[in-house]
Amino acid sequence: MDAAHWNTSIFQSKTLLALMDYTRVYGQMLNCKKIILCYPSSQNRKSIVLRFTDEKFFLQKVYAAFMNLAGNTSSEFKNNIMSFVFRIKCLL
C-alpha cells in the first residue's frame, strides 16, 4: 500500500518513473502476471489502469485499487474493506 499518494492523482508524471521501476524490476523478479498497486482513500473510487505501449516494459498494464478508509461506524469500515477485497478479486 502506497500511502504517499493519499487523495492525489495516482499516475502523475512524478510517479511514472517509480511505476516503471515497479514493472521492470519487481514484476520480472517475481515473474508477475499482474501488478496491482493499492492506495488508501477517503472515498469510494473505482480501480484504474495505466497502459504502457512501449515494448520495453515487462507488463503492459499496471492497476491501481483504492481502499476507502473512511466510515463513521465499524460496520461501514467493514463494508469498505469487503468492497476493496471484491475489487482486488475482480482485477485478478
TILOVO-686614 format. One record per residue: residue number from 1; residue in three letters; x, y, z of N, C-alpha, C in turn. Coordinates in Angstrom, 2 decimals. Layout:
BEGIN
- nr_rest_nu_nv_nw_cau_cav_caw_cu_cv_cw
- NUM_ALA_X_Y_Z_X_Y_Z_X_Y_Z
...
This chain:
BEGIN
- nr_rest_nu_nv_nw_cau_cav_caw_cu_cv_cw
- 1_MET_0.85_-1.17_0.00_0.00_0.00_0.00_0.89_1.23_0.00
- 2_ASP_0.58_2.15_-0.87_1.39_3.35_-1.02_0.65_4.54_-0.44
- 3_ALA_0.92_4.87_0.80_0.23_5.97_1.48_0.75_7.34_1.07
- 4_ALA_1.82_7.39_0.30_2.39_8.67_-0.11_1.48_9.42_-1.07
- 5_HIS_0.54_8.72_-1.68_-0.31_9.35_-2.68_-1.75_9.51_-2.19
- 6_TRP_-1.91_9.70_-0.92_-3.22_9.87_-0.31_-3.97_11.02_-0.97
- 7_ASN_-5.12_10.73_-1.57_-6.01_11.73_-2.17_-5.36_12.55_-3.28
- 8_THR_-4.45_11.99_-4.01_-3.88_12.70_-5.15_-4.09_11.87_-6.40
- 9_SER_-3.75_12.45_-7.52_-3.81_11.70_-8.76_-2.68_10.68_-8.75
- 10_ILE_-3.00_9.43_-8.97_-2.04_8.34_-8.82_-0.99_8.36_-9.92
- 11_PHE_-1.42_8.51_-11.13_-0.49_8.39_-12.25_0.00_9.76_-12.73
- 12_GLN_0.54_10.55_-11.82_1.15_11.82_-12.18_2.51_11.55_-12.78
- 13_SER_3.05_12.53_-13.51_4.33_12.33_-14.17_5.45_12.00_-13.18
- 14_LYS_5.40_12.54_-11.96_6.46_12.27_-10.99_6.42_10.84_-10.46
- 15_THR_5.28_10.17_-10.58_5.20_8.79_-10.11_5.41_7.79_-11.24
- 16_LEU_5.44_8.24_-12.47_5.59_7.30_-13.58_6.93_6.58_-13.56
- 17_LEU_7.98_7.27_-13.17_9.29_6.62_-13.09_9.27_5.50_-12.07
- 18_ALA_8.64_5.74_-10.92_8.53_4.69_-9.91_7.69_3.53_-10.43
- 19_LEU_6.61_3.83_-11.15_5.78_2.76_-11.71_6.56_1.93_-12.73
- 20_MET_7.37_2.59_-13.52_8.18_1.86_-14.50_9.17_0.96_-13.78
- 21_ASP_9.73_1.44_-12.67_10.65_0.61_-11.89_9.94_-0.59_-11.29
- 22_TYR_8.74_-0.36_-10.72_7.95_-1.48_-10.19_7.75_-2.54_-11.26
- 23_THR_7.33_-2.07_-12.43_7.04_-3.00_-13.53_8.29_-3.74_-13.97
- 24_ARG_9.35_-3.01_-14.16_10.57_-3.62_-14.70_11.26_-4.51_-13.68
- 25_VAL_11.49_-4.02_-12.50_12.29_-4.75_-11.51_11.46_-5.81_-10.78
- 26_TYR_10.44_-5.37_-10.06_9.69_-6.30_-9.23_8.84_-7.26_-10.08
- 27_GLY_8.26_-6.76_-11.13_7.44_-7.62_-11.99_8.23_-8.76_-12.58
- 28_GLN_9.40_-8.46_-13.09_10.23_-9.51_-13.67_10.83_-10.41_-12.60
- 29_MET_11.31_-9.82_-11.50_11.94_-10.59_-10.44_10.95_-11.60_-9.84
- 30_LEU_9.71_-11.20_-9.68_8.70_-12.07_-9.08_7.88_-12.83_-10.12
- 31_ASN_8.22_-12.64_-11.40_7.51_-13.29_-12.50_6.00_-13.03_-12.41
- 32_CYS_5.64_-11.75_-12.22_4.24_-11.36_-12.04_3.47_-11.42_-13.35
- 33_LYS_2.21_-11.76_-13.22_1.31_-11.70_-14.36_0.52_-10.39_-14.35
- 34_LYS_0.37_-9.81_-13.16_-0.32_-8.53_-12.99_0.34_-7.76_-11.86
- 35_ILE_0.27_-6.43_-11.97_0.73_-5.57_-10.87_-0.46_-4.73_-10.44
- 36_ILE_-0.81_-4.84_-9.15_-1.91_-4.07_-8.59_-1.35_-3.23_-7.45
- 37_LEU_-1.37_-1.93_-7.62_-0.93_-1.02_-6.56_-2.15_-0.66_-5.73
- 38_CYS_-2.02_-0.72_-4.42_-3.14_-0.46_-3.52_-2.93_0.87_-2.81
- 39_TYR_-3.97_1.70_-2.84_-3.88_3.04_-2.27_-5.01_3.29_-1.29
- 40_PRO_-4.73_3.97_-0.18_-5.81_4.38_0.73_-6.58_5.53_0.10
- 41_SER_-7.82_5.68_0.50_-8.66_6.76_0.00_-9.64_7.16_1.10
- 42_SER_-10.20_8.34_0.97_-11.21_8.79_1.94_-12.60_8.74_1.33
- 43_GLN_-12.71_8.14_0.15_-14.00_7.97_-0.53_-13.94_6.75_-1.43
- 44_ASN_-15.08_6.30_-1.90_-15.11_5.17_-2.82_-14.60_5.62_-4.18
- 45_ARG_-13.65_4.88_-4.71_-13.08_5.20_-6.04_-12.97_3.91_-6.83
- 46_LYS_-13.26_4.00_-8.11_-13.11_2.85_-8.98_-11.63_2.57_-9.22
- 47_SER_-11.32_1.32_-9.49_-9.95_0.95_-9.86_-9.64_1.55_-11.22
- 48_ILE_-8.37_1.86_-11.43_-7.95_2.43_-12.72_-6.76_1.64_-13.25
- 49_VAL_-6.47_1.83_-14.51_-5.38_1.10_-15.15_-4.51_2.08_-15.93
- 50_LEU_-3.21_1.86_-15.88_-2.26_2.60_-16.69_-1.71_1.63_-17.71
- 51_ARG_-1.80_1.99_-18.98_-1.32_1.12_-20.05_-0.02_1.66_-20.62
- 52_PHE_0.95_0.77_-20.78_2.22_1.11_-21.40_2.20_0.59_-22.84
- 53_THR_2.58_1.41_-23.78_2.64_0.96_-25.17_4.07_0.66_-25.60
- 54_ASP_5.02_0.96_-24.74_6.42_0.69_-25.04_6.72_-0.79_-24.79
- 55_GLU_7.30_-1.46_-25.73_7.59_-2.88_-25.61_8.69_-3.20_-24.60
- 56_LYS_9.37_-2.19_-24.07_10.43_-2.42_-23.09_9.89_-2.86_-21.74
- 57_PHE_8.62_-2.60_-21.49_8.04_-2.92_-20.19_7.65_-4.38_-20.13
- 58_PHE_7.89_-4.98_-18.99_7.58_-6.39_-18.75_6.08_-6.64_-18.90
- 59_LEU_5.26_-5.80_-18.31_3.81_-5.89_-18.42_3.30_-4.62_-19.09
- 60_GLN_2.21_-4.74_-19.78_1.65_-3.59_-20.48_0.64_-2.80_-19.66
- 61_LYS_0.24_-3.33_-18.50_-0.76_-2.66_-17.66_-0.33_-2.68_-16.20
- 62_VAL_-0.62_-1.59_-15.51_-0.46_-1.50_-14.06_-1.79_-1.01_-13.52
- 63_TYR_-2.33_-1.73_-12.55_-3.63_-1.40_-11.97_-3.45_-0.66_-10.65
- 64_ALA_-4.40_0.22_-10.35_-4.45_0.89_-9.05_-5.82_0.62_-8.45
- 65_ALA_-5.83_0.10_-7.22_-7.07_-0.15_-6.50_-7.06_0.71_-5.24
- 66_PHE_-8.24_1.14_-4.83_-8.36_2.07_-3.72_-9.19_1.47_-2.60
- 67_MET_-8.72_1.67_-1.37_-9.46_1.21_-0.19_-9.96_2.43_0.57
- 68_ASN_-11.27_2.55_0.68_-11.87_3.65_1.40_-11.69_3.40_2.90
- 69_LEU_-10.87_4.23_3.53_-10.60_4.08_4.97_-11.56_4.89_5.83
- 70_ALA_-12.46_5.62_5.19_-13.42_6.44_5.93_-14.63_5.58_6.32
- 71_GLY_-15.30_6.01_7.32_-16.52_5.33_7.79_-16.83_5.79_9.19
- 72_ASN_-18.09_6.02_9.43_-18.50_6.52_10.75_-18.71_5.41_11.77
- 73_THR_-18.88_4.18_11.28_-19.13_3.07_12.20_-18.22_1.90_11.82
- 74_SER_-18.13_0.95_12.71_-17.34_-0.24_12.42_-17.97_-1.02_11.27
- 75_SER_-19.28_-1.00_11.16_-19.98_-1.68_10.08_-19.63_-1.07_8.72
- 76_GLU_-19.61_0.26_8.64_-19.22_0.94_7.40_-17.77_0.62_7.03
- 77_PHE_-16.90_0.61_8.03_-15.50_0.30_7.78_-15.35_-1.13_7.27
- 78_LYS_-16.06_-2.06_7.88_-16.02_-3.45_7.44_-16.53_-3.58_6.00
- 79_ASN_-17.62_-2.88_5.67_-18.14_-2.89_4.30_-17.14_-2.32_3.31
- 80_ASN_-16.41_-1.29_3.72_-15.37_-0.71_2.86_-14.25_-1.72_2.60
- 81_ILE_-13.86_-2.46_3.61_-12.82_-3.48_3.45_-13.30_-4.58_2.52
- 82_MET_-14.53_-5.03_2.72_-15.07_-6.09_1.86_-15.19_-5.63_0.41
- 83_SER_-15.55_-4.38_0.21_-15.63_-3.82_-1.14_-14.25_-3.78_-1.79
- 84_PHE_-13.24_-3.43_-1.01_-11.86_-3.41_-1.52_-11.42_-4.82_-1.92
- 85_VAL_-11.71_-5.80_-1.09_-11.36_-7.20_-1.39_-12.04_-7.63_-2.68
- 86_PHE_-13.30_-7.27_-2.85_-14.03_-7.62_-4.06_-13.38_-7.00_-5.30
- 87_ARG_-12.98_-5.72_-5.19_-12.33_-5.05_-6.33_-11.01_-5.73_-6.69
- 88_ILE_-10.24_-6.15_-5.69_-8.98_-6.85_-5.96_-9.27_-8.17_-6.65
- 89_LYS_-10.26_-8.91_-6.18_-10.63_-10.17_-6.81_-11.01_-9.96_-8.27
- 90_CYS_-11.73_-8.90_-8.55_-12.13_-8.60_-9.94_-10.91_-8.31_-10.81
- 91_LEU_-9.91_-7.67_-10.25_-8.69_-7.37_-11.03_-7.87_-8.61_-11.28
- 92_LEU_-7.96_-9.58_-10.38_-7.20_-10.81_-10.56_-7.81_-11.66_-11.64
